[in-house]
Amino acid sequence: MPFIARSPKQLGNVIQRTRKQLGFTQTQLANIAGLRQEKVSIIENGQDGAKLSTIFALLAALNLEITVGERSGKLAKGIEDIF
């Protein structure tokens, strides 16, 4: 089932939800992805500053991928409308 994530917090929620569905702890996911548990926690909490390579490592460990498409809904008029 596809999820929509438009912010670091929403992406973190998707990662956390999938991790729990698979029965992994943060430490187990971190080991599979070659990361530290603290990094998994930071990303799941939606904190800014994660490297794309780190995000992709977590997604790969969870057998997820990113698909990019146009936003649903109205067209944003300015940067303040995006978020």
Secondary structure, DSSP 8 states (H G I E B T S, - for coil): ------SHHHHHHHHHHHHHHTT--HHHHHHHHT--HHHHHHHHTT-S---HHHHHHHHHHTT--------SSS--SSHHHH-
